[in-house]
Amino acid sequence: MESIIIYIITGIFGLAILTKLTGKSASTFDKAGYNHYFMYWLALAELVLTICLFTEYVLYSIIGLLVIMLGAIFTLFRQKVKPQQYILSIVAISLLLTLYCLQFSSIIQTI
């Protein structure tokens, strides 16, 4: 179950990374008031954290990705976008929280 969630999260963030690196999300960052350097640094952070989902640092990776997603929700809220534009962010946050709970419960069981 955990591996399926990890692969779905990887797909979501993989697409997000590609849209940032190809510049397709540049207009979104411009509207939000962020510069393009921030977009590329965010793509790098997402890449590193997504790769870390497959290591022993999975809990740290989940927390980092949650922080990024909360920033995305804040930016969407600040821009007063339509509710449908929140859907992918909410799905990603839900999957990350589910994965966090599964990882945390497996740690508790080993103690």
C-alpha positions as CSV (number, residue, x, y, z in Angstrom):
1,M,0.0,0.0,0.0
2,E,2.8,2.4,0.9
3,S,4.7,1.8,-2.3
4,I,1.6,2.6,-4.4
5,I,1.1,5.9,-2.6
6,I,4.8,6.7,-3.0
7,Y,4.6,6.1,-6.8
8,I,1.5,8.2,-7.1
9,I,3.1,11.0,-5.2
10,T,6.2,10.6,-7.3
11,G,4.1,11.0,-10.5
12,I,2.4,14.1,-9.2
13,F,5.7,15.8,-8.2
14,G,7.4,14.5,-11.3
15,L,4.9,16.4,-13.5
16,A,5.2,19.5,-11.3
17,I,9.0,19.4,-11.6
18,L,8.7,19.0,-15.4
19,T,6.4,22.0,-15.7
20,K,8.7,24.1,-13.7
21,L,11.9,23.1,-15.5
22,T,10.3,23.5,-18.9
23,G,9.1,27.0,-17.9
24,K,5.4,26.1,-18.5
25,S,4.6,27.3,-15.0
26,A,6.5,30.6,-15.3
27,S,3.4,32.7,-15.9
28,T,1.9,31.2,-12.7
29,F,5.0,32.2,-10.7
30,D,5.0,35.7,-12.3
31,K,1.4,36.2,-11.3
32,A,2.2,35.1,-7.8
33,G,5.1,37.6,-7.6
34,Y,7.8,34.9,-7.5
35,N,10.9,35.1,-9.7
36,H,12.1,32.4,-12.0
37,Y,15.1,31.5,-9.8
38,F,12.6,30.6,-7.1
39,M,10.7,28.4,-9.5
40,Y,13.9,26.5,-10.4
41,W,15.0,26.2,-6.8
42,L,11.6,24.9,-5.9
43,A,11.8,22.3,-8.7
44,L,15.2,21.2,-7.3
45,A,13.9,20.9,-3.8
46,E,10.9,18.9,-5.1
47,L,13.2,16.6,-7.0
48,V,15.5,15.9,-4.0
49,L,12.5,15.4,-1.6
50,T,10.8,13.1,-4.1
51,I,13.9,11.0,-4.5
52,C,14.2,10.8,-0.7
53,L,10.8,9.1,-0.6
54,F,12.7,6.0,-1.6
55,T,15.3,6.2,1.2
56,E,15.3,6.0,4.9
57,Y,14.7,9.7,5.1
58,V,11.1,9.2,3.9
59,L,9.5,11.0,6.9
60,Y,11.7,14.1,6.4
61,S,10.8,14.0,2.7
62,I,7.1,13.9,3.5
63,I,7.4,16.8,5.8
64,G,9.3,18.8,3.3
65,L,6.8,18.1,0.5
66,L,4.0,19.0,2.8
67,V,5.6,22.4,3.5
68,I,5.9,23.0,-0.2
69,M,2.3,22.0,-0.8
70,L,1.1,24.3,2.0
71,G,3.0,27.1,0.3
72,A,1.2,26.2,-2.9
73,I,-2.2,26.3,-1.2
74,F,-1.3,29.7,0.4
75,T,-0.3,31.0,-3.0
76,L,-3.5,29.8,-4.6
77,F,-5.5,31.4,-1.8
78,R,-3.6,34.6,-2.1
79,Q,-4.3,34.7,-5.8
80,K,-8.1,34.0,-5.2
81,V,-8.2,31.3,-7.8
82,K,-11.2,29.1,-8.5
83,P,-11.8,26.1,-6.1
84,Q,-11.1,23.6,-8.9
85,Q,-7.5,24.7,-9.0
86,Y,-7.0,23.5,-5.5
87,I,-7.8,19.9,-6.3
88,L,-4.4,18.5,-7.2
89,S,-2.8,20.3,-4.2
90,I,-5.4,18.8,-1.9
91,V,-4.9,15.3,-3.4
92,A,-1.2,15.6,-3.0
93,I,-1.5,16.8,0.7
94,S,-4.0,14.0,1.4
95,L,-1.6,11.3,-0.1
96,L,1.3,12.8,1.8
97,L,-0.6,12.8,5.1
98,T,-1.8,9.2,4.5
99,L,1.8,8.1,3.8
100,Y,3.0,10.0,6.9
101,C,0.5,8.1,9.1
102,L,1.4,4.8,7.5
103,Q,5.1,5.4,8.1
104,F,4.6,6.7,11.6
105,S,2.5,3.7,12.6
106,S,5.1,1.3,11.3
107,I,7.7,3.1,13.4
108,I,5.5,2.9,16.5
109,Q,4.9,-0.8,15.9
110,T,8.7,-1.5,15.8
111,I,9.2,0.1,19.2
